[in-house]
């Protein structure tokens, strides 16, 4: 006999309904709730609230909402709040019941402005610290890379600040006021001529010969042990990533408490300053030389490389392939290097001139004041281990950024640099949390397999885990009240 569904009749009361039982035991949000302590945010932002006025949404709820926004790549905060009543797992994660009032979407934007960057930076650092305690970070080797992010601004918003007369009919006074504000702002875009009036902190950047766009750039350091992101920061899209190597190393050592022994990066980081930085810090630089990668291109195509010129330290001269001597002529203070040049007559009548230089004044060479240290670092970057690390970086760093795309990092959610930094901290924290709960689950399975073999176990009162090994206590929400079995 075929059954027929009765017309729905909404009930006023559900006596036997429990949100807790509606969320499956292996739900990812359950694991996140069991691993991450969100209550720390009370202490971080307590100075940002007054003692009078309306009672705010609890800060842990706000932080969880922003985590859901990134974790599920929800298009907007308004859509997040509209979807929230339909998702029982989200309600459980936030500690809400079916009849609880849903906050307005404006709560999130107000919280970001009230809290600032430091609260989210602290959240990211705490997750990295948990990964370190769980043994997921080695800390001695660091892979550094950067990737562009499309800003939330159209190319139509870009103006040429050197020719403002063309924009007079579009509101010259408003434009002039905004430019005056930018003059007093330290965090202005790197491209000082072409400026987006929608998001002035971003810069017009072209990548791989493609179309110029308004972009930001995220700089990321990844530990190779479990691919935990240990350092991250955001700049304007036109910022040279090679200038941030020292900052990335410093952030990594601060968040992990370890000392970097080897840094791996692509040729954009292979500058003289970075080589000397690593040399002074005692860090092995497995970085391809920027000078060598650019050799043979442009005006240098078909020209003798620098290595064919032999340096004689006794006479402080170079000898060219034709046997002529290049003597020291002048010192470049900015580059901290000496310039060597042969006699003009010798170069003018040399039979190898076409293969040696295209300059009218003849071939010149530059030697840095610390050339010996540079040679040592560049030689180290040519070793078999360095080449293996450089090949590994191509997969590891790109895999980390590719993973971020599922969380919407390729497109800015908000405008201005400080908001982009918040987005970057949230995306990196979500990735690290995923790594943390994955390895926590694997360890739980291994530990449960050892039950009855003499190991000491503790019963967890928060029911996050039925049996939690003593070594796993720091990963439990009620770690202060665990009792031995």
C-alpha positions, -999 to +999 in steps of 0.1 A: +000+000+000+014+034-011+019+059+017+010+095+014+025+124+032+003+145+053+003+183+049+029+199+072+016+212+105+042+233+123+046+224+159+048+250+187+069+227+209+095+200+202+098+182+235+123+156+223+145+178+201+182+184+209+206+202+187+234+183+202+221+150+189+214+164+154+251+170+147+270+139+138+299+128+161+325+131+134+315+165+122+345+188+115+330+215+137+330+191+166+367+185+162+374+222+159+354+229+191+374+202+208+408+216+198+404+254+196+398+275+227+378+305+216+374+320+251+408+335+250+393+364+230+376+377+262+410+387+275+423+400+242+395+425+236+383+434+271+398+469+268+378+475+236+344+475+254+329+500+279+311+492+312+278+509+302+255+506+272+239+476+255+253+442+260+273+430+230+274+397+212+299+375+231+334+379+215+338+341+211+306+340+190+319+368+168+352+350+163+334+317+155+311+335+130+341+349+112+357+315+112+325+300+096+326+328+070+360+317+059+358+280+065+327+276+043+336+304+020+303+322+024+300+350-001+291+378+024+283+384+060+247+391+052+244+357+035+261+341+065+234+354+089+206+345+065+219+309+063+227+305+100+191+296+111+190+268+084+222+251+096+219+231+128+256+224+128+264+261+128+239+268+155+255+240+177+290+254+170+279+289+181+261+275+212+227+287+199+193+270+202+165+271+176+147+300+193+178+322+199+180+355+182+204+357+153+228+388+154+227+414+126+254+411+100+267+445+110+280+430+142+309+415+124+321+447+107+317+466+139+338+440+158+366+441+132+368+479+136+366+476+174+391+448+178+417+457+151+444+435+137+460+424+169+431+402+181+432+381+149+469+381+148+469+366+183+443+340+172+466+329+144+496+328+167+478+306+192+469+281+165+505+280+154+516+275+190+492+245+193+507+230+162+541+234+177+530+217+210+514+189+190+548+183+172+536+194+138+563+220+133+600+214+130+610+251+127+645+246+114+636+249+077+614+276+062+598+279+028+588+314+018+567+326-012+542+352-022+509+353-041+487+381-056+452+387-044+426+406-064+414+437-044+377+445-041+380+473-066+375+477-103+401+489-127+377+518-135+384+532-100+421+537-109+432+573-116+464+588-128+475+612-101+498+630-125+469+640-147+440+649-125+424+674-148+406+647-168+387+638-136+374+673-129+339+665-142+337+634-120+342+653-087+376+669-085+371+683-050+362+649-036+392+634-053+415+660-040+403+656-005+409+618-006+444+624-020+451+648+009+441+620+033+464+595+016+493+619+019+491+617+057+485+579+057+517+558+061+500+527+046+494+541+012+498+520-020+532+512-034+522+526-068+523+563-062+511+573-096+481+550-104+458+549-075+425+531-069+400+555-052+379+526-041+408+509-023+438+532-021+459+507-002+460+482-031+482+489-061+479+483-098+500+452-106+506+431-137+514+394-133+531+371-159+523+395-188+486+395-180+462+424-176+470+449-149+446+447-119+442+463-085+458+438-062+473+430-028+501+405-022+502+379+006+536+367+019+536+333+035+561+311+053+554+274+055+571+248+077+577+216+056+571+191+083+533+192+081+529+223+059+518+245+088+517+282+080+540+299+105+541+335+092+520+356+070+516+392+061+499+413+034+512+443+014+503+462-017+505+441-049+535+460-063+556+453-031+588+434-039+586+402-019+624+400-017+624+429+007+603+410+033+625+379+038+639+393+071+604+400+084+591+365+075+621+349+093+615+371+124+577+363+125+584+326+121+609+325+150+585+345+171+554+323+165+573+289+167+600+297+193+626+280+171+656+292+151+657+291+114+686+271+100+676+270+063+654+293+042+641+282+008+627+306-017+625+314-054+649+337-074+628+368-065+644+365-030+679+359-044+692+394-039+725+406-025+708+420+006+691+387+014+722+366+008+741+388+032+712+388+057+713+350+058+751+350+060+751+373+090+723+353+107+740+320+101+712+307+079+717+286+049+701+303+019+687+278-006+676+305-029+683+308-067+703+339-076+682+366-091+712+378-111+718+344-126+681+339-136+680+372-154+713+366-172+710+361-209+678+380-213+671+415-226+703+435-233+724+407-218+714+382-244+745+368-262+768+387-239+797+371-220+787+363-184+805+377-154+821+344-146+843+345-177+861+375-162+888+363-138+894+384-107+930+388-093+929+398-056+966+407-056+962+434-081+925+440-076+917+437-113+897+417-137+910+401-169+885+398-198+883+369-223+905+389-246+932+394-220+926+430-212+926+443-176+897+460-160+908+483-132+888+498-103+874+532-113+848+543-088+827+533-058+789+532-058+778+541-023+742+530-027+751+496-042+781+492-019+802+480-048+832+491-069+831+495-106+858+480-129+864+491-164+890+486-192+905+513-212+881+528-238+906+523-267+911+486-258+873+479-258+868+499-290+892+479-311+886+445-294+875+417-318+852+403-291+834+435-284+801+424-300+800+394-276+812+414-246+791+445-244+766+467-262+775+499-243+793+527-261+816+532-231+828+496-230+823+467-206+820+474-169+819+450-139+808+455-104+822+439-073+805+441-039+824+451-008+814+417+007+818+397-025+836+369-008+806+363+015+783+365-015+803+339-034+800+315-004+762+319-002+757+315-039+779+285-040+758+270-012+726+276-032+741+255-060+745+224-040+725+192-044+705+197-012+697+233-022+685+223-056+663+196-040+648+221-016+641+245-045+623+218-064+603+210-033+593+246-028+576+247-061+551+220-050+549+229-013+543+266-015+520+263-045+500+236-027+496+258+003+482+287-018+461+263-039+445+250-007+437+286+003+415+291-028+388+270-013+385+296+015+383+325-010+417+340-005+422+350-041+396+377-038+396+404-011+364+403+010+370+437+024+388+469+015+419+486+030+451+469+040+442+463+077+411+444+068+430+424+043+455+414+070+425+402+091+413+381+062+448+366+057+451+357+094+417+339+093+425+320+061+459+309+075+443+300+109+417+278+091+443+259+072+464+253+103+433+242+123+426+217+095+461+203+099+458+202+136+425+183+138+437+159+111+468+149+130+449+150+163+424+125+149+453+103+137+469+103+171+436+096+188+432+065+166+467+054+174+462+060+211+429+041+213+447+011+197+470+011+227+443+008+253+450-021+276+487-020+269+497-003+301+491+033+289+477+059+313+444+074+301+420+101+314+383+105+311+371+137+294+341+154+311+333+176+281+325+145+260+347+158+232+365+125+235+353+094+253+388+085+263+416+110+260+453+100+265+472+120+290+495+132+263+464+147+245+451+167+275+463+201+261+440+195+231+408+191+252+385+219+263+383+207+299+419+199+303+419+213+338+393+188+351+405+156+336+404+127+360+425+095+357+405+064+348 
